[in-house]
Amino acid sequence: MFVNFLSAVWVSLGQDVRRHNQEDLFTPYLLSAGFASGVFTLFLAVTMRRRKRAAWILNLVLSGSFLLLFAFAMSFPEIRRYAQNWVSLLLTAGFVGALLVGRREFYAKGDRSNPRLAVAVAAGGLLVSSLLAALLVTVTNTSSLAERSTFLERWRYGALRLVSVAVDDSHYLGISTPGWVNVTINVVSTLLFLAVLYAAFRSRRAVDPISEDDEKRLRELLEGHGERDSLGYFALRREKSVIWSPTGKAAVAYRVVGGVSLASGDPLGDPEAWPGAIEPWLAEARAHGWIPAVMGASEEAGTVYARHGLDALELGDEAIADVGEFTLDGRAMRTVRQAYNRVKRAGYTVSVRRHADIPADEMAFLVKKADDWRDGATERGFSMALGRLGDPEDGQCVMLACSDGNGELRALLSFVPWGPHGLSLDLMRRDRDAENGLMEFMVIELLRRAGEIGITQVSLNFAMFRSVFERGARLGAGPVLRTWRSLLSFFSRWWQIESLYRANAKYRPIWEPRFLLFEKSADLLRIGIASARAEGFLEAPGLPKWLHRKHLASHR
């Protein structure tokens, strides 16, 4: 791969490699100067590193065929007399032998739909790219006999250019195009080739979301162990999948995004049974070539995951308000107290009810208002959001509806259950024209009236990199920490990193660290992209939706 790329930019080396592939000389398997060959070998190297069985089969077929061809060629004396040919034969044979010896190391399965998808991409892509090539040739044709060439001839010429830049022009007297056109068409063919390879070797894109039986069993686990993790209820997001321990006492909820098997929060159920769910989850990820990762795990769960080979990176802290300890009294709470009193004097009121206690027609109205106030077309959330509002199965969720002095609805907060006596923030929506400080007013109302619904603790927003902002602002903070804090503050202009920390800190909460678990540092970029896609901050790239295997519906 390296030699292929190097020879593509190093002219003399490229000429040497090409010369050694002519007449009575040949180079080892896949050694051929050029970017196209370099990209192909790079793709195979990446897929082999991910232990793809299909890549192993393709490599074995190609290298085995080359080895047989080389062995046959060596039967001729004029071929056998060159030492380079013997070296090429031995290197190719060594590669084939290594593939055979290490065959058990390549176990990752692809999606069953890959062959059909690859054929569809190849057929459709070849048709479209050849037509585009014919159109480009037609537009840029500078031949004096251009009127004598037919569209069929230009189409055939463009199709041949897709295969090679070095096409014999003597058969196309009515066609003459600039050199850049020929190169552009050939680049299109390279991109098409890569798309076919991607379709053929892609990992399985998803597994079935949780079934009705899975959801019922998960709710049973939450009833018995739901107080352990404030994010436990979010495992019920219906596009997630679930893997159970053999005893059924624990489960890992996850979603596959961009080749990453992304779990969120802690495993559900009895901590003693967690390893029984973690092990099959990891085994499934490796079987399909997925990268395993966990978002937002607690320290307890992170320790268990670490025993199974995952490393930990602190993401930030979860703000937890203890109802019994919360008070608006004191100098430290003066700013919050003043904001609360200002909104209250403006005539705003808050209702606090379980979803099950809200009439159906009123709930439909609340859902509509929440959709109207949503920031953007995408419903964001994965690890700390339920992704649905008003579902009859979520009757124990708590809704806060805030109205102004005229009785007009201005803001909504929805919380999911966290065990029998806790709540975890799910959704925040407000009218942009409403009074500033409305959300703070609603949170304080919940904390002051929590006894009405038997609540003792509330999990608020997650503050990413909270410790950096806190320690970086202290006297004596080092230059590295101050630089890191300044960088995060800069990005907070777009992603509200620091503002979320400040918004949570005003309640003087208990900070609980949350961790990202991963296997290899080299995978962090892909995990970050997959996390952003899962949370709704990035649109999913890739092939057209009509080529993808259809997913089961997320909502029943």
Secondary structure, DSSP 8 states (H G I E B T S, - for coil): -HHHHHHHH-HHHHHHHHHTTSTT---STT---SHHHHHHHHHHHHHHHTTBHHHHHHHHHHHHHHHHHHHHHTTSHHHHT-HHHHHHHHHHHHHHHHHHHTGGG--B-B-TTHHHHHHHHHHHHHHHHHHHHHHHHHHH---TTGGGS-HHHHHHHHHHHHH-S---GGG-TT----HHHHHHHHHHHHHHHHHHHHHHH-B--------HHHHHHHHHHHHHHGGG-TTGGGGG-TT-EEEE-TTSSEEEEEEEETTEEEEESS-EE-GGGHHHHHHHHHHHHHHHT-EEEEEEE-HHHHHHHHTTT-EEEEEEEEEEEETTT--S-SGGGHHHHHHHHHHHHTT-EEEEEEGGGS-HHHHHHHHHHHHHH-SSSS---SSS--S-SS-GGGTTSEEEEEE-TTS-EEEEEEEEE-SSSEEEEEEEEE-TTS-TTHHHHHHHHHHHTGGGGT--EEEEEEEETHHHHHHHTSTT--HHHHHHHHHHHHHHHHH-HHHHHHHHHTT--EEEEEEEEES-GGGHHHHHHHHHHHHTSS---SS-GGGS-----S--
